[in-house]
Amino acid sequence: MQSYICKTVKQILRVAVSAGNPVLESSDIFFFLSL
């Protein structure tokens, strides 16, 4: 279940980056994805 959530979060972040939204300012997100 955690892997599914992680994949979903990564997909959302990827869409946000492609849309040019400044959503990736939080280093906590990158820390979570690096786990």
MDTraj code that builds the backbone (N, CA, C; nanometers):
import mdtraj as md
import numpy as np

residues = "MET GLN SER TYR ILE CYS LYS THR VAL LYS GLN ILE LEU ARG VAL ALA VAL SER ALA GLY ASN PRO VAL LEU GLU SER SER ASP ILE PHE PHE PHE LEU SER LEU".split()
xyz = np.array([
    [0.0834, -0.1202, 0.0000],
    [0.0000, 0.0000, 0.0000],
    [0.0869, 0.1253, 0.0000],
    [0.1975, 0.1215, 0.0745],
    [0.2855, 0.2385, 0.0809],
    [0.3502, 0.2641, -0.0547],
    [0.3848, 0.1573, -0.1254],
    [0.4482, 0.1754, -0.2562],
    [0.3501, 0.2399, -0.3531],
    [0.2215, 0.2043, -0.3414],
    [0.1198, 0.2639, -0.4286],
    [0.1057, 0.4124, -0.3999],
    [0.1049, 0.4474, -0.2714],
    [0.0942, 0.5881, -0.2326],
    [0.2159, 0.6647, -0.2823],
    [0.3326, 0.6054, -0.2693],
    [0.4557, 0.6717, -0.3127],
    [0.4528, 0.6949, -0.4633],
    [0.4068, 0.5946, -0.5387],
    [0.3980, 0.6104, -0.6839],
    [0.2989, 0.7201, -0.7199],
    [0.1870, 0.7254, -0.6474],
    [0.0856, 0.8271, -0.6750],
    [0.1399, 0.9659, -0.6469],
    [0.2107, 0.9810, -0.5349],
    [0.2685, 1.1113, -0.4995],
    [0.3706, 1.1529, -0.6045],
    [0.4536, 1.0588, -0.6474],
    [0.5544, 1.0908, -0.7482],
    [0.4880, 1.1341, -0.8787],
    [0.3784, 1.0667, -0.9144],
    [0.3091, 1.1022, -1.0383],
    [0.2495, 1.2420, -1.0283],
    [0.1900, 1.2732, -0.9124],
    [0.1322, 1.4063, -0.8920],
    [0.2410, 1.5124, -0.9000],
    [0.3547, 1.4860, -0.8362],
    [0.4641, 1.5831, -0.8387],
    [0.5170, 1.6004, -0.9804],
    [0.5214, 1.4904, -1.0556],
    [0.5708, 1.4981, -1.1932],
    [0.4777, 1.5851, -1.2774],
    [0.3474, 1.5698, -1.2573],
    [0.2502, 1.6518, -1.3300],
    [0.2629, 1.7975, -1.2886],
    [0.2854, 1.8200, -1.1594],
    [0.2984, 1.9575, -1.1107],
    [0.4214, 2.0238, -1.1711],
    [0.5300, 1.9480, -1.1838],
    [0.6523, 2.0031, -1.2419],
    [0.6301, 2.0349, -1.3893],
    [0.5632, 1.9451, -1.4597],
    [0.5391, 1.9669, -1.6022],
    [0.4447, 2.0840, -1.6236],
    [0.3604, 2.1118, -1.5246],
    [0.2666, 2.2237, -1.5343],
    [0.3334, 2.3548, -1.4949],
    [0.4534, 2.3450, -1.4351],
    [0.5274, 2.4655, -1.3987],
    [0.4825, 2.5228, -1.2657],
    [0.4181, 2.4422, -1.1837],
    [0.3735, 2.4911, -1.0531],
    [0.4867, 2.4830, -0.9515],
    [0.5093, 2.5877, -0.8725],
    [0.6162, 2.5864, -0.7710],
    [0.5746, 2.5089, -0.6467],
    [0.5454, 2.3810, -0.6643],
    [0.4970, 2.3002, -0.5522],
    [0.6120, 2.2288, -0.4829],
    [0.7282, 2.2256, -0.5492],
    [0.8373, 2.1428, -0.4989],
    [0.9351, 2.2204, -0.4119],
    [0.8846, 2.3193, -0.3397],
    [0.9742, 2.3963, -0.2540],
    [1.0054, 2.3225, -0.1246],
    [0.9159, 2.2309, -0.0859],
    [0.9344, 2.1610, 0.0405],
    [1.0361, 2.0489, 0.0261],
    [1.1434, 2.0562, 0.1031],
    [1.2458, 1.9516, 0.0992],
    [1.1950, 1.8246, 0.1660],
    [1.0879, 1.8360, 0.2469],
    [1.0320, 1.7184, 0.3131],
    [0.9775, 1.6205, 0.2098],
    [0.9243, 1.6742, 0.0990],
    [0.8705, 1.5874, -0.0050],
    [0.9825, 1.5052, -0.0669],
    [1.0947, 1.5718, -0.0975],
    [1.2070, 1.4998, -0.1567],
    [1.2637, 1.3990, -0.0572],
    [1.2636, 1.4352, 0.0699],
    [1.3123, 1.3422, 0.1722],
    [1.2226, 1.2196, 0.1788],
    [1.0918, 1.2416, 0.1673],
    [0.9962, 1.1307, 0.1701],
    [1.0156, 1.0407, 0.0485],
    [1.0389, 1.1017, -0.0666],
    [1.0547, 1.0228, -0.1886],
    [1.1868, 0.9479, -0.1897],
    [1.2843, 0.9961, -0.1136],
    [1.4152, 0.9307, -0.1127],
    [1.4193, 0.8132, -0.0157],
    [1.3144, 0.7933, 0.0610],
    [1.3131, 0.6833, 0.1581],
    [1.2991, 0.5492, 0.0866],
])
top = md.Topology()
chain = top.add_chain()
for i, resn in enumerate(residues, 1):
    res = top.add_residue(resn, chain, resSeq=i)
    for name in ("N", "CA", "C"):
        top.add_atom(name, md.element.get_by_symbol(name[0]), res)
traj = md.Trajectory(xyz[None], top)
